[in-house]
Amino acid sequence: MSIFNFFKRNSSANKAKERLMMVLSYERKGLPPNFADILKDDLVSVFSKYPQFDSRNIEVEIKSENDRDELWISIPFANGR
């Protein structure tokens, strides 16, 4: 985080714009608005069967950067198993 970002106010208008852009991105791809949550629930149910994975900390995100959308999935290994 830059020192300049610390003083920059993140207005509710900017947040609303980000959310609207995300919704439009989902609609353009034909994905439901809660796609990441649905996918995460499915991954948790599959990986909870395997003790090698920490299914409670699975992360699913759809990131938009440089006019490109990416699906990010993090499935951590369980510690000490």
Steps between C-alpha positions, in 0.01 A plus 500: 500500500637836399517789743285696254228234511485541877368854467273428203136476601323196367156648447182300492460606137826325412391186686163504321678539166727201576201285597308599188800417282523157665129431444527604136806280458308200637204567273723534195645155565163343578600430862264541792591790734594260780710271279811524719298401810338204321837380371657537846221293659553225242877502553459484878271197471746320271823583685357440848518128417880518493685571825802629306314823424375779724153533346392764754741753348426453130485834318329572167519839333433647161748780442486758224831647394605667176170424322542132587303292748674220688368228727723458807464190714711430808476155662752483784658182628421409859783556748640200680301234320 
